[in-house]
Amino acid sequence: MVIEFDRSKGVPKYLQLINEIKKLIQNGEWEAGTQVPTERELAERLNISRNTVSAAYKELEAEGILMSAQGRGTFVTDSDAVIKRESLKERLLKIVDMAIEDAAELGFNIDEFLVTATKRVMAKKEMLSKVKVVFIECNREQLDQFCKRLYLEHGVSIVPVLLQDLREKNAEMNELIAGTDLVLTTFFHLQEVKDILKLPGPEIIGIALEPQMDTIVRIARLPQGTKLGIVCLSDTFAVKIRSSLNRAGIDHLHMLVNTTKDSETLKLFIDHVDALVVSPNRFKEVIALNNQGKEVVEFRYFPDAGSVNVVKTALLELKRN
């Protein structure tokens, strides 16, 4: 694996790292399913900060090129995602070319365009670094997962808020919302959040969620009548898993739910079922108790790419206004 940085370009290291990783995927060195180095390993190998690697990995996950699984690592999803991204870059280049031509018609040369565009980009980055986004969800496990995985723009901070805490609307919560630029929630809770916050206030955007496709495929392949144990922290998350499986047409399994935190009770439950579906923050715990080597599937939800792009556009429009 060869990854090189060109300090003379003035391009941030995390962007150079993104491009270098895409090259590794395109030339087949990192194939689909390949486990990539951890953030710490890659940072030490390249002699760069772990934050640089983290920013690159998050952006690649947002693009659908990498996928992280708690307790197992980060993997290449599909090399086709790189090709699709490069196709979008071609469209972006055409937009830039048109902007250069428009600038020329206004009497600006290319150097002036470059200086102006660079200043504008730096100003946008400075503004985005001051943006505060609140993400509201009904259960802690999904909330924590989204806030870790939802990558909007470099420097944008995302504050997790439980829906139950929002419902109580104490003085601390009111102060938090008052200082927020944008509120995000899932479409499932969008109307309730709007009813609680009401206008005027920060813009509220709903995000569509999709389960990871390889998760659905693995569960669909389980034999007819399999006793499938669902292990998570809340009944709410269990209901969402059941709903997602039903929408995918998976109705040939006998599903059982366990939300206990007691290790002995959980061990008995694991021994009683044939296969397991677990929420991300319980994966390590279940693996440790799974002495019989039963199949364990980590159930992960991701904001879809369209929703993320809507949020990014809203952030830029927000500061423009």
N, C-alpha and C positions, 0 to 999 in steps of 0.2 A: 504494500500500500504506500503510494507516494502522494503526499499532500504538500503543496508549496504555497507560500504567501508572498505577494509582491507589495512591499511597503511603499514603492514609488507611485503606485496607482492612487493612493489616498482613499481606497475603498475599505470600509470597515472589515475587520478580520472575520466577523461572523458571516458576512455576506460572501467573502472569498471562500470560507469553509463550506458554505452551502453549495456553491458552484463546484468545488472540488469533490464533494461527496456525490453530487449528481453525475460527475464524470466517472467516478468509480462504479456507479450503478449502470450508466450507459455502456461502458466498455465491458461489463459483465464480471468485473472483479467482485462486486457486491451484488449477488443475485437475489431474486425475490425469496424471502424466507431467511436470509442471512442475518445472524445476530451481529449487530455492530458493537464496537467498543463502548464501554460505559463512559459517561461524561468525564469522570476522573481519569480513566485510562487514556482516553484520547487527548485530554488536556496535558497530561504528563508526557505523552509520546510526542506531541507537537510543540511542547514548551509554551503553551498559551494558557490563559485563564480558564477556569471551569465555567465561568459565566458566559464566555464566548461560545464554548461548545454547547452549553445549555440553550442559548438563544438560537443557535443554528438548528439544533435538534427540534426545538419547539416549532420553528418555522417550517421545517420539513414535515413534521407531523401535521401541521395545519394544512399543508399542501397534499396530504395523503400519501406521501412518499415513505415516511417512517411510521412505525406504530410501536408504542411502549406498552408492555404488560407487566403489571406490578409483580415483583418477585421473580420475574423471568428475564427481563432486559428489554432492549429496543431492537426492532427488526425492520428489514426492508419489506415493504408491503408488495409493491408491484412496479416493475421497471416501466410499465406503460404510463404510470403517473408522471414520470420525468418527461416522457415524450409529449404528453398533453400539456405539461407546464411550458415546455419549450415552444409549443405551438402558440400558446397565449403570449409568450414573450415576443414572438414575431408580430403579433397584433399590436403589442405595446410599442415596438419599434416604429411601426407605421404611424402611430399616434404622435410619437416624438418627432418623426420626420415632418409630419404636417405642421407641428408647432414651430419647428425651425423655419419652414417655408413661410408660415404666417408672420413670424418675427422679421424675416427678410423683407417681406412686403411693407412692414411698418418702418423699415429703415435700420434695423439692428443687424449687426454681423454675428457670426457664429460664436466668437469669443464673448460678446456681450450677452448672447443668449445663455451660454454656459454659466457665466457669472450670476446672472439673474436667476436661472433655474436652481443653481446650487444654493444661493441665499434663501430662495423660497423653500427648498427642501429642508434646509437646516432650521428655518423658522417653524416649519410644520413639526419637525421632530421635537423642537423645544416646547411647542404648545402641547403635543401629545404626551410628553413626559410629565405634564402637570394635570393630565386628565385623571379623574377618579371614576371608576365604573363599579357598580354594585351588581352582584349576581345573586338572585333569589331563587331558592329551591326548597322543596318540602322535606328532603331527607339529607342528613349529614354526609352519608357516603357518596351520593351522587354530586352533592354540592362541592365537596373537597376535590373530587375527581375532575370536575369541570374547571374549577378555578386553577388547577395545576396544568390542565391541558389546553384551555382556551387561550390561544395566542393571538392577540389583536394587532398590536404594533409594539415595537421595541420601546419600553419605558412606561407603557400604560399599566397602571395598577388596578387589580380586580379584587374587590372586597367581598368575601362570602357572607351571605345573610340567610338564616333559616326563615322560612315562611312563617313559622309559629312565632318567632321573635318579632317579625314585622306586624303580625296581627295584634300583638300586645301594645305596640306603638308607645313605648316609654320615652322619656326625655332623651336618653342616649340615642335611641333609634331615630327619633325625629331629627336630632342634630346631624347624625350620619347621613340621612337621606337629603337633608338641606344642603350639605356640602358635596353632593354627588352630581356629576355631569350627565351620567347616563345609567339607566337601570335595565338590566337584562333578566329575563326569566324564560322558562319554557312555555310553549304555547298552551300547555295544559293548565298553567296557573296565570296566564296573561290577564284574563279578565278580572280575576280576584285581586291581583296586584294593582291593576288600574283602579279598581273600586276602593281599595284601601288608601292609596296615595292621592288619588284624584288630581285634578288640575287646579291651579298651575303647579308645575314642578318639573323635575327632570324628565326627559323623553324616556318612554318605556318601550322596549323592543322584545318581541317574542322570538325564541330560537327553536328551530326544529331539531329533533334528536333522532339519530339512527343507530341501531345496534351494529357493532362490527360484523361484517358479512361472514368472516370465517367462523365467528362464534355461532351464528345461526346454522351454518352448514354442518358444523361438528355435532350440534344437538339434533339436527334433522336426520343424521345418519344413525342415531341410536336405534336399536331394534324395537319392534312393536311391543308395547306393554312394559317397557323399561321403567323401573321406579326411579324417577329423577328427583333428587334432593336439591332444593333451592336453599342456599345458606346466605343470609345477609343480616343486616342490623335492624331493619324495619319492615313491617308488613307492607308499607307503601311501596318500597322498592321491589318486593316480591310480586305485588300486583302488577307493576310495570313490566317485570320480566314475563309473567304469564301472558299479559296483553300482547307483548311483542312477539312471543312464540305463536299465539293464536293468529295474529295478523299474517304471520309467515306460513300459516297453514299447518303448523305442527300440532297435531291433536292426537297422536298415537302413543303418547307417554302418560304415565301416572305420576303426577307432580305432587310432591310433599314439600312443605316449607318449615324451616327452622331458623329462628332469630335469637336463640339462647346464647349467652356469653359463658355459660358453664361448660368447661372442657369435657367433663365426664358425660354430660347429657348430649353434647355435640358428638362425641366419639360414638355413642350408642346409635345416634341418628345416622352417622356416616356408615356404620356397619350394617344398618338396616336397608339402605338404598343400593341401587345398582350403579348409578353414576351421579355426578354432582355438578350443579351450576352455582357459582359463588360470585358475590360482589367483589370488586377489586381489593377493598381493604380487609377482606377476610380470606384471601387466597392463601397466604403463607400459613395462617392458622389451620386451615383445612388440610393443606398439603402435609403439615406436620402430624396430623391425626389420622391421615389416610394410610394406615399400615397395610391394607390389602391391595393397594395400587389401583384403585378404581379411577375411572376417567374423571378428571376435574376440569371443567370449562369455566374460565373467567369471563363473566358477562360484562361487556364494556359498552357504554353509550358514547357517541361522539356528536358534537354539533355539526350539522351538515355544512358543506363548503359555502353554499348559497347564503345561509344565515350569517355565517362569519363575515362574508363580503358585505352584506347589508349593514352589519354593525360597524365595520371599518369605514364605510362610506358615511355613516351617520356621525362618526367621530370627527371626520374631516369637515363635514357640513356644520357640525356643532361649533367648532372653533371659528369657522369662517363667519358664522352668524354673530 
